[in-house]
């Protein structure tokens, strides 16, 4: 059994685009037509072919195929409504699975309707090809191929984390696979290449612009994926110091993004050597206007190289006391005990006096000054002060506290109590307060008095001269 049936619309559109592309390429040279005239001619041709395509849809078997597609779409929706909640409940019981596997399940669950539609439609195409002529399942196979290609693009672009970049790449891929499946990719490329402008020796066409956007988008997504993966592995490597981890991550990001941009621009056919003089002039102007920014960038690199400050260090800069949370290209993030986050420029960390409480090690010595009355035995006071400091939780016993007399004041004997801690990130004010409280309790229990200034006020009578 054989049948010869012209497929509705697609071959005619391809022929129309092919002839229009030839006119766009050679029309200006041979007939003197402008680009606007070529586009208008193309529009008229496409309108005629669209009418032919609509008339083809009125054929009985074409209408039957359209009804079958609608029925498959309804069936896919019903399957999604029935199986969707059950699959979601089953996913809730997979608590021990890795995160990447759960993310894949979530993406699949979001696209269940499209997955069911593609699967059912291909099953219908296979059945139709067995029981009838191939021409009577042509529309079905065309829609099934397009739907499967679009679904594959959706799953592939889920690897791109940037929402904007993902949409751009997804739309470009959808357009490409649609033109490829319809068989009009070459003709469309020729028409886009004909719409071009010349700037000197450089020819810039719509085809080059589209290619550049797609290539740059894909390369940036690939660079982002590689840098994210590399950064996570570097950050988890305990053999590398925290400052070197940050430096390596920054270098990897700069290198991969620069390569992606360079390759994308070169794909447009733009010669970057011609921009050397212009970029030099722009660089001089930006150098004067962005002195602080450049200074912070260079200071950040210096900090990472000399390892003077690294994430996790406890520092004091002026009135700011806290620990380094992150080191950025322009600033360092310092979190204080009260939850405030200060963004300190890297230049200030280089030019100002910074106290790094944990630069070489975590040991910090703290001093407390106090005084007692002259009637109290200083030997006993020193012993009691040392014992009181030893009883505080964070005070180190490996480096025992010491207490010394530092002077004889007007109303008290002055002492200094020194003790060590190994966790400055736990705070300094609170440990000082705990030691003061321990001194108070010890002195009160042993009748050691802490003198304070006293004044005598005399009230004079009215008849006193």
Secondary structure as UniProt FT lines:
FT   HELIX           10..30
FT   HELIX           35..57
FT   HELIX           60..92
FT   TURN            95..96
FT   HELIX           99..110
FT   HELIX           112..131
FT   HELIX           134..137
FT   HELIX           138..157
FT   TURN            158..159
FT   HELIX           163..182
FT   HELIX           185..194
FT   STRAND          196..199
FT   TURN            200..201
FT   STRAND          202..205
FT   HELIX           206..235
FT   TURN            238..239
FT   HELIX           242..267
FT   TURN            268..269
FT   HELIX           272..275
FT   HELIX           276..289
FT   HELIX           291..306
FT   TURN            311..312
FT   STRAND          314..317
FT   TURN            318..319
FT   STRAND          320..327
FT   STRAND          331..336
FT   TURN            337..338
FT   STRAND          341..345
FT   HELIX           346..351
FT   STRAND          355..356
FT   TURN            357..358
FT   STRAND          364..372
FT   TURN            374..375
FT   HELIX           378..390
FT   TURN            393..394
FT   STRAND          402..408
FT   STRAND          413..421
FT   HELIX           424..426
FT   HELIX           429..445
FT   TURN            446..447
FT   TURN            462..463
//
